[in-house]
Amino acid sequence: MCLICIDMQKDKLTSSEARKNLEETHETMSKEHIFEVLKLIWKKESGEQEEMWSWYENNNSEYEDTD
C-alpha cells in the first residue's frame, strides 16, 4: 500500500492533497494501483461534497433573503 492510500485511510489528506500527491508519484505506480487511488479520491470527494451540502443546509437560514 502506498503513502497516499495510508494517509487517506487515516483521514490525513484532503482529496485535493491526494490528487496532488498522485500527480507527483503516478509514474512509479502500476495502472491498477493508480485506479485504486483514484477510487479512494473519488470516495473522499463525495464525502467532502456531502459535508459541504450538510453545512449549507444547516446554515442556509443566515443567508436567505427575508424580503
PDB file of N, CA, C and O in Angstrom:
ATOM      1  N   MET A   1       0.845  -1.177   0.000  1.00  0.00           N
ATOM      2  CA  MET A   1       0.000   0.000   0.000  1.00  0.00           C
ATOM      3  C   MET A   1       0.893   1.243   0.000  1.00  0.00           C
ATOM      4  O   MET A   1       1.933   1.261   0.657  1.00  0.00           O
ATOM      5  N   CYS A   2       0.488   2.278  -0.734  1.00  0.00           N
ATOM      6  CA  CYS A   2       1.302   3.484  -0.845  1.00  0.00           C
ATOM      7  C   CYS A   2       0.945   4.499   0.240  1.00  0.00           C
ATOM      8  O   CYS A   2      -0.066   4.361   0.929  1.00  0.00           O
ATOM      9  N   LEU A   3       1.781   5.507   0.376  1.00  0.00           N
ATOM     10  CA  LEU A   3       1.557   6.525   1.403  1.00  0.00           C
ATOM     11  C   LEU A   3       0.265   7.304   1.176  1.00  0.00           C
ATOM     12  O   LEU A   3      -0.387   7.714   2.136  1.00  0.00           O
ATOM     13  N   ILE A   4      -0.105   7.509  -0.071  1.00  0.00           N
ATOM     14  CA  ILE A   4      -1.361   8.212  -0.346  1.00  0.00           C
ATOM     15  C   ILE A   4      -2.532   7.409   0.217  1.00  0.00           C
ATOM     16  O   ILE A   4      -3.401   7.957   0.895  1.00  0.00           O
ATOM     17  N   CYS A   5      -2.547   6.126  -0.063  1.00  0.00           N
ATOM     18  CA  CYS A   5      -3.630   5.265   0.432  1.00  0.00           C
ATOM     19  C   CYS A   5      -3.665   5.253   1.962  1.00  0.00           C
ATOM     20  O   CYS A   5      -4.730   5.371   2.568  1.00  0.00           O
ATOM     21  N   ILE A   6      -2.516   5.113   2.563  1.00  0.00           N
ATOM     22  CA  ILE A   6      -2.434   5.058   4.027  1.00  0.00           C
ATOM     23  C   ILE A   6      -2.944   6.355   4.630  1.00  0.00           C
ATOM     24  O   ILE A   6      -3.769   6.338   5.544  1.00  0.00           O
ATOM     25  N   ASP A   7      -2.455   7.483   4.119  1.00  0.00           N
ATOM     26  CA  ASP A   7      -2.869   8.771   4.673  1.00  0.00           C
ATOM     27  C   ASP A   7      -4.335   9.069   4.414  1.00  0.00           C
ATOM     28  O   ASP A   7      -4.989   9.703   5.242  1.00  0.00           O
ATOM     29  N   MET A   8      -4.863   8.624   3.282  1.00  0.00           N
ATOM     30  CA  MET A   8      -6.291   8.834   3.019  1.00  0.00           C
ATOM     31  C   MET A   8      -7.137   7.996   3.962  1.00  0.00           C
ATOM     32  O   MET A   8      -8.158   8.465   4.465  1.00  0.00           O
ATOM     33  N   GLN A   9      -6.719   6.758   4.206  1.00  0.00           N
ATOM     34  CA  GLN A   9      -7.484   5.903   5.110  1.00  0.00           C
ATOM     35  C   GLN A   9      -7.427   6.406   6.549  1.00  0.00           C
ATOM     36  O   GLN A   9      -8.342   6.155   7.334  1.00  0.00           O
ATOM     37  N   LYS A  10      -6.356   7.114   6.896  1.00  0.00           N
ATOM     38  CA  LYS A  10      -6.241   7.707   8.233  1.00  0.00           C
ATOM     39  C   LYS A  10      -6.867   9.100   8.274  1.00  0.00           C
ATOM     40  O   LYS A  10      -6.819   9.776   9.302  1.00  0.00           O
ATOM     41  N   ASP A  11      -7.451   9.523   7.162  1.00  0.00           N
ATOM     42  CA  ASP A  11      -8.105  10.825   7.036  1.00  0.00           C
ATOM     43  C   ASP A  11      -7.124  11.973   7.281  1.00  0.00           C
ATOM     44  O   ASP A  11      -7.472  12.979   7.900  1.00  0.00           O
ATOM     45  N   LYS A  12      -5.902  11.809   6.790  1.00  0.00           N
ATOM     46  CA  LYS A  12      -4.864  12.834   6.943  1.00  0.00           C
ATOM     47  C   LYS A  12      -4.692  13.691   5.697  1.00  0.00           C
ATOM     48  O   LYS A  12      -3.930  14.657   5.716  1.00  0.00           O
ATOM     49  N   LEU A  13      -5.390  13.353   4.607  1.00  0.00           N
ATOM     50  CA  LEU A  13      -5.291  14.110   3.359  1.00  0.00           C
ATOM     51  C   LEU A  13      -6.676  14.498   2.876  1.00  0.00           C
ATOM     52  O   LEU A  13      -7.631  13.734   3.011  1.00  0.00           O
ATOM     53  N   THR A  14      -6.774  15.688   2.314  1.00  0.00           N
ATOM     54  CA  THR A  14      -7.992  16.045   1.599  1.00  0.00           C
ATOM     55  C   THR A  14      -7.905  15.427   0.206  1.00  0.00           C
ATOM     56  O   THR A  14      -6.850  14.941  -0.200  1.00  0.00           O
ATOM     57  N   SER A  15      -9.001  15.449  -0.511  1.00  0.00           N
ATOM     58  CA  SER A  15      -8.978  14.893  -1.863  1.00  0.00           C
ATOM     59  C   SER A  15      -8.030  15.678  -2.759  1.00  0.00           C
ATOM     60  O   SER A  15      -7.346  15.089  -3.596  1.00  0.00           O
ATOM     61  N   SER A  16      -7.977  16.994  -2.597  1.00  0.00           N
ATOM     62  CA  SER A  16      -7.077  17.788  -3.444  1.00  0.00           C
ATOM     63  C   SER A  16      -5.613  17.522  -3.108  1.00  0.00           C
ATOM     64  O   SER A  16      -4.775  17.512  -4.010  1.00  0.00           O
ATOM     65  N   GLU A  17      -5.286  17.309  -1.844  1.00  0.00           N
ATOM     66  CA  GLU A  17      -3.920  16.947  -1.471  1.00  0.00           C
ATOM     67  C   GLU A  17      -3.548  15.586  -2.046  1.00  0.00           C
ATOM     68  O   GLU A  17      -2.436  15.389  -2.536  1.00  0.00           O
ATOM     69  N   ALA A  18      -4.484  14.659  -1.983  1.00  0.00           N
ATOM     70  CA  ALA A  18      -4.232  13.321  -2.526  1.00  0.00           C
ATOM     71  C   ALA A  18      -4.023  13.382  -4.034  1.00  0.00           C
ATOM     72  O   ALA A  18      -3.148  12.699  -4.567  1.00  0.00           O
ATOM     73  N   ARG A  19      -4.822  14.199  -4.727  1.00  0.00           N
ATOM     74  CA  ARG A  19      -4.648  14.355  -6.181  1.00  0.00           C
ATOM     75  C   ARG A  19      -3.275  14.911  -6.505  1.00  0.00           C
ATOM     76  O   ARG A  19      -2.618  14.450  -7.438  1.00  0.00           O
ATOM     77  N   LYS A  20      -2.838  15.908  -5.731  1.00  0.00           N
ATOM     78  CA  LYS A  20      -1.512  16.496  -5.966  1.00  0.00           C
ATOM     79  C   LYS A  20      -0.423  15.447  -5.740  1.00  0.00           C
ATOM     80  O   LYS A  20       0.516  15.341  -6.530  1.00  0.00           O
ATOM     81  N   ASN A  21      -0.551  14.676  -4.662  1.00  0.00           N
ATOM     82  CA  ASN A  21       0.426  13.625  -4.383  1.00  0.00           C
ATOM     83  C   ASN A  21       0.434  12.570  -5.482  1.00  0.00           C
ATOM     84  O   ASN A  21       1.494  12.081  -5.873  1.00  0.00           O
ATOM     85  N   LEU A  22      -0.735  12.224  -5.971  1.00  0.00           N
ATOM     86  CA  LEU A  22      -0.820  11.236  -7.054  1.00  0.00           C
ATOM     87  C   LEU A  22      -0.150  11.773  -8.315  1.00  0.00           C
ATOM     88  O   LEU A  22       0.556  11.044  -9.010  1.00  0.00           O
ATOM     89  N   GLU A  23      -0.375  13.038  -8.600  1.00  0.00           N
ATOM     90  CA  GLU A  23       0.252  13.648  -9.772  1.00  0.00           C
ATOM     91  C   GLU A  23       1.778  13.574  -9.681  1.00  0.00           C
ATOM     92  O   GLU A  23       2.466  13.380 -10.683  1.00  0.00           O
ATOM     93  N   GLU A  24       2.287  13.731  -8.468  1.00  0.00           N
ATOM     94  CA  GLU A  24       3.737  13.714  -8.275  1.00  0.00           C
ATOM     95  C   GLU A  24       4.333  12.308  -8.297  1.00  0.00           C
ATOM     96  O   GLU A  24       5.520  12.150  -8.583  1.00  0.00           O
ATOM     97  N   THR A  25       3.535  11.291  -8.000  1.00  0.00           N
ATOM     98  CA  THR A  25       4.084   9.938  -7.840  1.00  0.00           C
ATOM     99  C   THR A  25       3.534   8.902  -8.811  1.00  0.00           C
ATOM    100  O   THR A  25       3.963   7.749  -8.770  1.00  0.00           O
ATOM    101  N   HIS A  26       2.609   9.268  -9.673  1.00  0.00           N
ATOM    102  CA  HIS A  26       1.935   8.268 -10.512  1.00  0.00           C
ATOM    103  C   HIS A  26       2.884   7.477 -11.405  1.00  0.00           C
ATOM    104  O   HIS A  26       2.591   6.334 -11.758  1.00  0.00           O
ATOM    105  N   GLU A  27       4.005   8.065 -11.770  1.00  0.00           N
ATOM    106  CA  GLU A  27       4.932   7.374 -12.670  1.00  0.00           C
ATOM    107  C   GLU A  27       5.565   6.141 -12.037  1.00  0.00           C
ATOM    108  O   GLU A  27       6.075   5.271 -12.742  1.00  0.00           O
ATOM    109  N   THR A  28       5.534   6.066 -10.712  1.00  0.00           N
ATOM    110  CA  THR A  28       6.119   4.920 -10.018  1.00  0.00           C
ATOM    111  C   THR A  28       5.072   3.851  -9.686  1.00  0.00           C
ATOM    112  O   THR A  28       5.395   2.840  -9.063  1.00  0.00           O
ATOM    113  N   MET A  29       3.827   4.071 -10.097  1.00  0.00           N
ATOM    114  CA  MET A  29       2.734   3.156  -9.749  1.00  0.00           C
ATOM    115  C   MET A  29       2.241   2.393 -10.971  1.00  0.00           C
ATOM    116  O   MET A  29       2.383   2.831 -12.112  1.00  0.00           O
ATOM    117  N   SER A  30       1.665   1.252 -10.687  1.00  0.00           N
ATOM    118  CA  SER A  30       1.012   0.497 -11.764  1.00  0.00           C
ATOM    119  C   SER A  30      -0.312   1.178 -12.112  1.00  0.00           C
ATOM    120  O   SER A  30      -0.874   1.913 -11.300  1.00  0.00           O
ATOM    121  N   LYS A  31      -0.794   0.928 -13.309  1.00  0.00           N
ATOM    122  CA  LYS A  31      -2.084   1.486 -13.722  1.00  0.00           C
ATOM    123  C   LYS A  31      -3.196   1.025 -12.797  1.00  0.00           C
ATOM    124  O   LYS A  31      -4.112   1.789 -12.493  1.00  0.00           O
ATOM    125  N   GLU A  32      -3.119  -0.217 -12.350  1.00  0.00           N
ATOM    126  CA  GLU A  32      -4.139  -0.763 -11.461  1.00  0.00           C
ATOM    127  C   GLU A  32      -4.155  -0.010 -10.132  1.00  0.00           C
ATOM    128  O   GLU A  32      -5.217   0.298  -9.591  1.00  0.00           O
ATOM    129  N   HIS A  33      -2.960   0.281  -9.614  1.00  0.00           N
ATOM    130  CA  HIS A  33      -2.916   0.980  -8.330  1.00  0.00           C
ATOM    131  C   HIS A  33      -3.347   2.438  -8.477  1.00  0.00           C
ATOM    132  O   HIS A  33      -3.988   2.986  -7.581  1.00  0.00           O
ATOM    133  N   ILE A  34      -3.005   3.061  -9.586  1.00  0.00           N
ATOM    134  CA  ILE A  34      -3.470   4.430  -9.835  1.00  0.00           C
ATOM    135  C   ILE A  34      -4.989   4.464  -9.796  1.00  0.00           C
ATOM    136  O   ILE A  34      -5.578   5.372  -9.210  1.00  0.00           O
ATOM    137  N   PHE A  35      -5.630   3.471 -10.423  1.00  0.00           N
ATOM    138  CA  PHE A  35      -7.089   3.396 -10.418  1.00  0.00           C
ATOM    139  C   PHE A  35      -7.620   3.218  -8.996  1.00  0.00           C
ATOM    140  O   PHE A  35      -8.630   3.825  -8.639  1.00  0.00           O
ATOM    141  N   GLU A  36      -6.961   2.403  -8.185  1.00  0.00           N
ATOM    142  CA  GLU A  36      -7.389   2.207  -6.790  1.00  0.00           C
ATOM    143  C   GLU A  36      -7.272   3.512  -5.998  1.00  0.00           C
ATOM    144  O   GLU A  36      -8.146   3.841  -5.196  1.00  0.00           O
ATOM    145  N   VAL A  37      -6.188   4.248  -6.232  1.00  0.00           N
ATOM    146  CA  VAL A  37      -6.008   5.537  -5.556  1.00  0.00           C
ATOM    147  C   VAL A  37      -7.096   6.506  -6.010  1.00  0.00           C
ATOM    148  O   VAL A  37      -7.671   7.223  -5.191  1.00  0.00           O
ATOM    149  N   LEU A  38      -7.378   6.528  -7.302  1.00  0.00           N
ATOM    150  CA  LEU A  38      -8.436   7.407  -7.811  1.00  0.00           C
ATOM    151  C   LEU A  38      -9.791   7.071  -7.192  1.00  0.00           C
ATOM    152  O   LEU A  38     -10.567   7.973  -6.876  1.00  0.00           O
ATOM    153  N   LYS A  39     -10.077   5.796  -7.018  1.00  0.00           N
ATOM    154  CA  LYS A  39     -11.351   5.417  -6.384  1.00  0.00           C
ATOM    155  C   LYS A  39     -11.423   5.956  -4.954  1.00  0.00           C
ATOM    156  O   LYS A  39     -12.474   6.425  -4.519  1.00  0.00           O
ATOM    157  N   LEU A  40     -10.307   5.889  -4.224  1.00  0.00           N
ATOM    158  CA  LEU A  40     -10.277   6.457  -2.871  1.00  0.00           C
ATOM    159  C   LEU A  40     -10.497   7.974  -2.909  1.00  0.00           C
ATOM    160  O   LEU A  40     -11.212   8.528  -2.075  1.00  0.00           O
ATOM    161  N   ILE A  41      -9.877   8.628  -3.880  1.00  0.00           N
ATOM    162  CA  ILE A  41     -10.038  10.075  -4.016  1.00  0.00           C
ATOM    163  C   ILE A  41     -11.488  10.421  -4.345  1.00  0.00           C
ATOM    164  O   ILE A  41     -12.053  11.345  -3.760  1.00  0.00           O
ATOM    165  N   TRP A  42     -12.089   9.691  -5.273  1.00  0.00           N
ATOM    166  CA  TRP A  42     -13.487   9.954  -5.642  1.00  0.00           C
ATOM    167  C   TRP A  42     -14.414   9.764  -4.445  1.00  0.00           C
ATOM    168  O   TRP A  42     -15.343  10.545  -4.238  1.00  0.00           O
ATOM    169  N   LYS A  43     -14.157   8.735  -3.672  1.00  0.00           N
ATOM    170  CA  LYS A  43     -14.963   8.490  -2.472  1.00  0.00           C
ATOM    171  C   LYS A  43     -14.800   9.646  -1.483  1.00  0.00           C
ATOM    172  O   LYS A  43     -15.775  10.105  -0.887  1.00  0.00           O
ATOM    173  N   LYS A  44     -13.573  10.106  -1.317  1.00  0.00           N
ATOM    174  CA  LYS A  44     -13.290  11.225  -0.408  1.00  0.00           C
ATOM    175  C   LYS A  44     -13.966  12.495  -0.914  1.00  0.00           C
ATOM    176  O   LYS A  44     -14.546  13.242  -0.126  1.00  0.00           O
ATOM    177  N   GLU A  45     -13.898  12.745  -2.214  1.00  0.00           N
ATOM    178  CA  GLU A  45     -14.551  13.926  -2.787  1.00  0.00           C
ATOM    179  C   GLU A  45     -16.051  13.892  -2.547  1.00  0.00           C
ATOM    180  O   GLU A  45     -16.660  14.910  -2.221  1.00  0.00           O
ATOM    181  N   SER A  46     -16.634  12.733  -2.709  1.00  0.00           N
ATOM    182  CA  SER A  46     -18.068  12.583  -2.478  1.00  0.00           C
ATOM    183  C   SER A  46     -18.415  12.926  -1.028  1.00  0.00           C
ATOM    184  O   SER A  46     -19.392  13.629  -0.772  1.00  0.00           O
ATOM    185  N   GLY A  47     -17.626  12.437  -0.097  1.00  0.00           N
ATOM    186  CA  GLY A  47     -17.847  12.735   1.311  1.00  0.00           C
ATOM    187  C   GLY A  47     -17.656  14.205   1.624  1.00  0.00           C
ATOM    188  O   GLY A  47     -18.405  14.767   2.423  1.00  0.00           O
ATOM    189  N   GLU A  48     -16.669  14.837   1.012  1.00  0.00           N
ATOM    190  CA  GLU A  48     -16.438  16.262   1.227  1.00  0.00           C
ATOM    191  C   GLU A  48     -17.600  17.083   0.688  1.00  0.00           C
ATOM    192  O   GLU A  48     -17.999  18.070   1.307  1.00  0.00           O
ATOM    193  N   GLN A  49     -18.149  16.686  -0.461  1.00  0.00           N
ATOM    194  CA  GLN A  49     -19.299  17.395  -1.022  1.00  0.00           C
ATOM    195  C   GLN A  49     -20.519  17.241  -0.117  1.00  0.00           C
ATOM    196  O   GLN A  49     -21.259  18.202   0.093  1.00  0.00           O
ATOM    197  N   GLU A  50     -20.733  16.050   0.415  1.00  0.00           N
ATOM    198  CA  GLU A  50     -21.855  15.831   1.326  1.00  0.00           C
ATOM    199  C   GLU A  50     -21.715  16.696   2.574  1.00  0.00           C
ATOM    200  O   GLU A  50     -22.700  17.248   3.064  1.00  0.00           O
ATOM    201  N   GLU A  51     -20.491  16.812   3.086  1.00  0.00           N
ATOM    202  CA  GLU A  51     -20.245  17.658   4.254  1.00  0.00           C
ATOM    203  C   GLU A  51     -20.554  19.116   3.946  1.00  0.00           C
ATOM    204  O   GLU A  51     -21.141  19.812   4.774  1.00  0.00           O
ATOM    205  N   MET A  52     -20.162  19.589   2.751  1.00  0.00           N
ATOM    206  CA  MET A  52     -20.435  20.981   2.376  1.00  0.00           C
ATOM    207  C   MET A  52     -21.925  21.235   2.247  1.00  0.00           C
ATOM    208  O   MET A  52     -22.420  22.265   2.705  1.00  0.00           O
ATOM    209  N   TRP A  53     -22.659  20.295   1.620  1.00  0.00           N
ATOM    210  CA  TRP A  53     -24.104  20.466   1.475  1.00  0.00           C
ATOM    211  C   TRP A  53     -24.792  20.428   2.832  1.00  0.00           C
ATOM    212  O   TRP A  53     -25.732  21.184   3.080  1.00  0.00           O
ATOM    213  N   SER A  54     -24.329  19.558   3.697  1.00  0.00           N
ATOM    214  CA  SER A  54     -24.903  19.478   5.031  1.00  0.00           C
ATOM    215  C   SER A  54     -24.685  20.789   5.780  1.00  0.00           C
ATOM    216  O   SER A  54     -25.604  21.306   6.416  1.00  0.00           O
ATOM    217  N   TRP A  55     -23.468  21.324   5.704  1.00  0.00           N
ATOM    218  CA  TRP A  55     -23.179  22.601   6.345  1.00  0.00           C
ATOM    219  C   TRP A  55     -24.077  23.691   5.772  1.00  0.00           C
ATOM    220  O   TRP A  55     -24.648  24.488   6.518  1.00  0.00           O
ATOM    221  N   TYR A  56     -24.201  23.725   4.443  1.00  0.00           N
ATOM    222  CA  TYR A  56     -25.019  24.728   3.774  1.00  0.00           C
ATOM    223  C   TYR A  56     -26.473  24.627   4.226  1.00  0.00           C
ATOM    224  O   TYR A  56     -27.101  25.638   4.542  1.00  0.00           O
ATOM    225  N   GLU A  57     -27.001  23.415   4.256  1.00  0.00           N
ATOM    226  CA  GLU A  57     -28.399  23.236   4.660  1.00  0.00           C
ATOM    227  C   GLU A  57     -28.620  23.651   6.108  1.00  0.00           C
ATOM    228  O   GLU A  57     -29.667  24.208   6.439  1.00  0.00           O
ATOM    229  N   ASN A  58     -27.654  23.390   6.967  1.00  0.00           N
ATOM    230  CA  ASN A  58     -27.790  23.758   8.376  1.00  0.00           C
ATOM    231  C   ASN A  58     -27.583  25.248   8.626  1.00  0.00           C
ATOM    232  O   ASN A  58     -28.052  25.771   9.636  1.00  0.00           O
ATOM    233  N   ASN A  59     -26.890  25.937   7.727  1.00  0.00           N
ATOM    234  CA  ASN A  59     -26.575  27.348   7.922  1.00  0.00           C
ATOM    235  C   ASN A  59     -27.221  28.260   6.889  1.00  0.00           C
ATOM    236  O   ASN A  59     -26.952  29.461   6.863  1.00  0.00           O
ATOM    237  N   ASN A  60     -28.061  27.698   6.049  1.00  0.00           N
ATOM    238  CA  ASN A  60     -28.651  28.450   4.958  1.00  0.00           C
ATOM    239  C   ASN A  60     -29.545  29.577   5.440  1.00  0.00           C
ATOM    240  O   ASN A  60     -29.622  30.609   4.773  1.00  0.00           O
ATOM    241  N   SER A  61     -30.219  29.428   6.560  1.00  0.00           N
ATOM    242  CA  SER A  61     -31.159  30.447   7.019  1.00  0.00           C
ATOM    243  C   SER A  61     -30.470  31.780   7.274  1.00  0.00           C
ATOM    244  O   SER A  61     -31.112  32.827   7.180  1.00  0.00           O
ATOM    245  N   GLU A  62     -29.187  31.768   7.592  1.00  0.00           N
ATOM    246  CA  GLU A  62     -28.437  33.008   7.812  1.00  0.00           C
ATOM    247  C   GLU A  62     -28.324  33.820   6.530  1.00  0.00           C
ATOM    248  O   GLU A  62     -28.208  35.044   6.577  1.00  0.00           O
ATOM    249  N   TYR A  63     -28.356  33.149   5.394  1.00  0.00           N
ATOM    250  CA  TYR A  63     -28.083  33.810   4.118  1.00  0.00           C
ATOM    251  C   TYR A  63     -29.328  33.975   3.253  1.00  0.00           C
ATOM    252  O   TYR A  63     -29.234  34.544   2.165  1.00  0.00           O
ATOM    253  N   GLU A  64     -30.464  33.509   3.686  1.00  0.00           N
ATOM    254  CA  GLU A  64     -31.676  33.612   2.882  1.00  0.00           C
ATOM    255  C   GLU A  64     -32.173  35.031   2.879  1.00  0.00           C
ATOM    256  O   GLU A  64     -32.014  35.762   3.857  1.00  0.00           O
ATOM    257  N   ASP A  65     -32.781  35.424   1.763  1.00  0.00           N
ATOM    258  CA  ASP A  65     -33.375  36.737   1.628  1.00  0.00           C
ATOM    259  C   ASP A  65     -34.667  36.784   2.438  1.00  0.00           C
ATOM    260  O   ASP A  65     -35.506  35.894   2.299  1.00  0.00           O
ATOM    261  N   THR A  66     -34.840  37.766   3.253  1.00  0.00           N
ATOM    262  CA  THR A  66     -36.038  37.838   4.107  1.00  0.00           C
ATOM    263  C   THR A  66     -37.007  38.914   3.632  1.00  0.00           C
ATOM    264  O   THR A  66     -37.916  39.298   4.368  1.00  0.00           O
ATOM    265  N   ASP A  67     -36.817  39.408   2.396  1.00  0.00           N
ATOM    266  CA  ASP A  67     -37.715  40.449   1.863  1.00  0.00           C
ATOM    267  C   ASP A  67     -39.093  39.933   1.644  1.00  0.00           C
ATOM    268  O   ASP A  67     -39.968  40.676   1.201  1.00  0.00           O
TER     269      ASP A  67
END
